[in-house]
Amino acid sequence: MTSKPEKSSPTGARPPERSHRLYHILSTRPVVIVTWESLDTIDQMCELIEEDEAYFIAVFKWTMESEDKVERLAQDYARHQEKHRGYHLLYLCNTPAEYELLSRHNVPGVLCHQNAFLDERIYRICPDMEKRFDAVYNAQIAPYKRHCLAQRVKSLALITYTLYYQPIEQRKAYFDELKKVLPWAVMLNWEGHPEYGRCLFDPHLPRIPNEKISEHLCMAGVGLMLSKEEGGCFAVTEYLLSGLPVVSTKSKGGRDVWFDEEYAAIVEDTPEAVAEGVRDMINRNIPAEYIRDKTLEKMKVHRNSFIALVNQLYRRAGVDRDFRDDWKKVYRNRMMRAEPWPGSFAAEVNRVS
């Protein structure tokens, strides 16, 4: 419901069972949970909560700017509310279009972009990093990321990763294609490693830690976003917080919420337009501090919306508390935790605070 369906591999095998779930408990009295999971997991959470009332704030992993998607969501939402009375569910919307669609189908939502939860202390300007590349593209190994549109950018760095649910054969095929199309691109994850391809598909090798991402991004002059459709896209705001201007293709999903024509160019879906956009942004020589400060201003608006939402839930539950006072205690990067499931969820959510 809130994410793209998992796909089978070409051999028909299902992806490996996930051992973790993405959620963050903001409060236990009242129970308020932010989750990136589907209704199946939210249903399981409801069964483990002892309180008669709880509030779930769900985040969309993929764009919901589709009438058909929201119609199905509305049906699932009605089923959930009928099954779990007293356990209230609402959604964070990355775009006005998502919010309007949900409202039209009587699904509660709030206009609050997920990227407002990025930790500006982690994603930062690194002034001592040498600008070795014209552009950097931070994107997973997946066809929808359309790396081929960067083939005219001759000074290019890539940060790459894969997700567990992608069939390994599919990932390897796309990676091999990428190396043929962009043979000069420097892979920053394991730069200089002779077996980079093998490393990429080794599940025991971690991605670049969040704390190190900005150091890699700041090696480039411009950040690229080349997908046609996806979700809110954390990478675009990571670029901006690191002081990089952005060149993006036209897209659906909400990343353009963070754009300003001064430091973000939306170009046609061609390698030539992308390369021209990169050259233009480099020539503008926009101060990194200016880009970051403007982005922080936009983040503040969405964070205030989120704080107002949680305060509304507190009042609805009869709790006299201001979430602004709780923010420093409960805030974490992306407002997300990958926790073993079911792990200690029941003990944590039912503890008396």
C-alpha positions in Angstrom: 0.0 0.0 0.0 2.6 2.5 1.0 5.4 1.0 -1.1 6.0 -0.6 -4.4 5.1 -4.3 -4.5 8.0 -6.7 -4.1 8.9 -8.5 -7.3 9.8 -12.1 -7.8 13.1 -12.9 -9.4 13.2 -14.2 -13.0 13.2 -17.8 -11.6 10.1 -17.1 -9.6 11.8 -17.1 -6.2 10.5 -14.6 -3.7 12.9 -12.0 -2.2 14.3 -12.9 1.2 12.1 -12.3 4.2 12.8 -9.0 6.0 14.0 -9.3 9.6 13.5 -5.6 10.3 10.7 -3.0 10.1 10.9 0.7 9.8 9.2 2.6 12.5 9.8 5.1 15.3 7.8 5.4 18.5 7.4 9.1 19.4 5.3 8.6 22.5 3.8 5.8 24.6 1.2 7.9 26.4 -0.5 8.4 24.1 0.9 5.9 21.6 2.2 7.8 18.6 4.2 5.9 16.0 5.8 7.0 12.7 6.1 4.1 10.3 7.3 3.5 6.8 5.5 0.1 6.6 2.4 -1.2 4.9 -0.9 -1.9 6.5 0.1 -5.5 7.0 2.8 -4.5 9.5 0.6 -1.8 11.0 -2.1 -4.5 11.6 0.5 -6.6 13.4 1.6 -3.6 15.5 -2.0 -3.0 16.5 -2.3 -6.6 17.8 0.7 -6.0 20.1 -0.4 -2.6 21.6 -2.2 -2.9 25.0 -3.6 0.6 25.0 -7.2 1.1 23.6 -6.1 4.1 21.5 -3.0 4.6 19.3 -2.0 6.9 16.4 -0.1 5.8 13.4 1.6 8.4 11.1 2.4 6.6 7.9 5.0 7.7 5.3 4.7 6.8 1.6 7.8 5.1 0.2 6.6 5.8 -3.4 4.5 8.6 -5.0 0.8 8.4 -4.5 -0.1 10.9 -7.2 -2.4 8.4 -8.9 -6.2 8.1 -8.7 -6.1 4.3 -8.9 -3.5 4.0 -6.1 -5.5 6.3 -3.8 -8.7 4.4 -4.5 -7.0 1.2 -3.4 -5.5 3.0 -0.4 -9.0 4.2 0.6 -10.4 0.7 0.6 -7.5 -0.6 2.7 -7.8 2.3 5.0 -11.5 1.7 5.6 -10.8 -2.0 6.2 -8.1 -1.2 8.7 -10.2 1.3 10.6 -13.1 -1.1 10.8 -10.8 -3.8 12.2 -8.9 -1.7 14.6 -11.3 0.8 16.1 -9.5 3.3 18.3 -6.3 2.9 16.4 -6.1 5.9 14.1 -4.1 6.1 10.9 -3.1 9.1 8.9 -0.6 9.8 6.2 2.2 12.3 5.5 1.9 13.7 2.0 4.9 14.9 0.1 3.0 16.9 -2.4 -0.2 19.0 -2.6 -1.4 16.6 -5.3 -1.1 13.6 -2.9 -2.9 15.6 -0.1 -5.8 16.6 -2.4 -6.2 13.0 -3.7 -6.3 11.6 -0.2 -8.8 14.3 0.9 -11.0 13.5 -2.0 -11.1 9.8 -0.9 -11.7 10.6 2.8 -8.2 9.3 3.8 -6.7 11.6 6.5 -3.4 13.2 5.5 -1.2 16.1 6.3 1.1 18.0 3.9 4.5 17.3 5.4 7.4 16.2 3.2 9.5 13.3 4.6 12.8 15.1 3.7 12.1 17.6 6.5 13.3 14.8 8.8 16.8 14.7 7.5 19.3 15.7 10.2 21.1 18.9 9.1 23.9 18.1 11.5 24.8 15.1 9.4 24.3 16.5 5.9 26.5 19.6 5.8 28.9 21.6 3.7 32.4 20.3 3.6 34.5 23.3 2.5 37.8 21.4 2.6 36.7 18.8 0.0 38.3 19.3 -3.5 35.8 19.6 -6.3 37.0 16.7 -8.4 33.9 16.1 -10.4 31.3 18.2 -12.2 28.4 16.1 -11.0 27.6 13.3 -8.6 24.6 10.9 -8.7 23.5 9.2 -5.5 21.1 6.5 -6.6 20.5 2.8 -6.2 21.2 0.3 -8.9 17.8 0.2 -10.6 16.6 1.1 -14.1 14.1 3.7 -12.9 17.1 5.8 -11.8 18.0 6.3 -15.5 21.8 6.6 -15.1 22.1 6.6 -18.8 20.9 10.2 -18.9 24.3 11.2 -17.4 26.3 9.8 -20.3 27.2 13.3 -21.6 28.6 14.3 -18.2 32.2 13.4 -18.6 33.3 14.3 -15.1 31.0 12.1 -13.0 30.9 10.4 -9.7 28.4 7.7 -8.6 27.3 6.6 -5.2 25.4 3.3 -5.6 23.6 0.7 -3.6 21.0 -2.0 -4.0 17.9 -3.0 -2.0 17.1 -6.4 -0.6 14.0 -7.0 -2.6 15.6 -6.5 -6.1 16.4 -9.9 -7.7 20.2 -10.2 -7.8 20.2 -11.2 -11.5 18.4 -7.9 -12.3 20.8 -5.9 -10.2 23.8 -7.4 -11.8 22.4 -7.0 -15.3 21.8 -3.3 -14.7 25.1 -2.8 -13.1 26.9 -4.3 -16.1 24.9 -2.1 -18.4 25.8 1.0 -16.3 29.5 0.2 -16.5 29.3 0.0 -20.3 27.3 3.3 -20.7 29.4 5.2 -18.1 32.8 3.6 -18.1 34.6 6.8 -17.0 32.4 7.4 -14.0 34.1 7.0 -10.6 32.3 4.8 -8.1 32.8 6.5 -4.8 31.5 3.6 -2.6 34.7 1.6 -3.1 36.8 3.7 -5.3 39.7 1.8 -6.8 38.5 -1.6 -5.6 39.3 -4.2 -8.3 36.1 -6.2 -7.6 33.7 -3.4 -7.2 30.9 -5.3 -8.9 31.2 -8.2 -6.4 31.4 -5.8 -3.5 28.2 -4.1 -4.5 26.2 -7.4 -4.2 27.8 -8.6 -1.0 25.1 -8.1 1.6 27.7 -7.9 4.4 29.3 -4.7 3.0 27.6 -1.6 4.3 26.7 1.5 2.3 28.6 4.7 2.9 27.5 5.8 6.4 25.1 8.7 6.5 27.8 10.7 8.5 30.2 10.4 5.5 27.8 11.1 2.6 28.4 14.8 2.5 32.1 14.3 2.3 31.5 12.4 -0.9 28.9 14.7 -2.3 31.1 17.8 -1.8 33.6 16.3 -4.2 31.3 17.4 -6.9 29.8 20.7 -8.1 26.3 19.5 -8.9 23.9 16.8 -7.7 21.9 14.8 -10.3 18.3 13.4 -10.0 17.3 11.5 -13.1 14.3 9.3 -12.3 10.9 10.0 -13.8 8.9 8.8 -10.8 9.7 7.7 -7.2 9.0 8.8 -3.7 10.1 11.9 -1.8 13.8 11.2 -2.6 16.1 11.9 0.4 19.1 12.2 -1.9 17.9 15.5 -3.4 17.8 17.3 0.0 21.1 15.7 1.0 22.6 17.4 -2.0 21.1 20.8 -1.0 22.0 20.6 2.7 25.6 19.8 1.5 25.4 23.0 -0.6 25.2 21.5 -4.0 22.9 22.8 -6.7 20.7 20.3 -8.5 20.0 19.2 -12.0 16.8 17.2 -12.3 14.6 15.8 -15.0 10.9 16.3 -14.8 9.5 14.0 -12.1 6.6 12.9 -10.0 7.0 12.2 -6.3 7.8 15.5 -4.7 11.5 16.2 -4.9 10.7 19.5 -6.7 9.2 20.7 -3.4 12.8 21.6 -2.4 13.7 23.3 -5.6 14.3 27.0 -6.2 15.0 28.2 -9.7 18.2 29.9 -8.5 19.9 26.6 -7.7 17.8 23.8 -9.2 17.3 23.2 -12.9 14.6 21.0 -14.3 15.7 19.8 -17.8 14.4 17.5 -20.5 15.0 13.8 -20.4 18.0 13.8 -22.7 21.7 13.3 -22.0 22.4 16.6 -23.8 20.0 18.6 -21.6 21.4 17.0 -18.4 25.0 17.9 -19.4 24.0 21.4 -20.4 22.2 21.8 -17.0 25.3 20.7 -15.2 27.5 23.3 -17.1 25.0 26.0 -16.4 24.8 25.3 -12.6 28.6 25.2 -12.3 28.9 28.5 -14.1 26.4 30.1 -11.8 28.8 29.6 -8.9 26.1 29.8 -6.3 27.4 30.0 -2.7 26.9 26.7 -0.9 25.8 28.5 2.3 23.0 30.2 0.4 21.7 26.8 -1.0 21.8 25.2 2.5 20.2 28.2 4.2 17.3 28.3 1.8 16.8 24.5 2.2 16.7 24.8 6.0 14.0 27.5 5.7 11.9 25.1 3.7 12.5 22.2 6.1 11.4 24.4 9.0 7.9 24.9 7.4 7.4 21.1 7.1 8.7 20.4 10.6 6.3 22.9 12.0 3.5 21.1 10.2 4.6 17.8 11.8 4.9 19.3 15.3 1.4 20.8 14.9 0.1 17.4 13.8 1.5 15.6 16.9 0.2 18.3 19.2 -3.2 17.8 17.6 -3.0 14.1 18.4 -1.9 14.8 22.0 -5.0 17.1 22.5 -7.2 14.5 20.9 -6.0 11.9 23.4 -6.5 14.4 26.3 -2.8 14.8 26.9 -1.6 18.3 28.0 1.9 18.3 26.4 3.7 20.3 23.7 5.6 18.1 21.2 8.1 20.9 20.8 9.4 20.0 24.2 9.7 16.4 23.2 11.4 17.0 19.8 15.0 16.9 20.9 14.4 13.7 22.9 12.7 11.7 20.2 14.1 13.2 17.0 16.4 11.1 14.8 17.6 11.3 11.3 14.7 10.6 8.8 12.5 9.9 11.9 13.2 6.3 11.1 14.6 3.2 12.9 15.2 -0.2 11.3 14.3 -2.5 14.2 14.3 -6.3 14.5 10.8 -7.5 14.0 8.9 -8.2 16.2 11.9 -7.8 18.5 11.1 -5.7 21.6 8.3 -3.7 19.9 5.6 -4.8 22.4 7.8 -4.1 25.5 8.8 -0.7 24.2 5.3 0.5 23.1 3.6 -0.7 26.2 6.1 0.7 28.7 4.9 3.3 31.2 6.6 6.6 30.7 
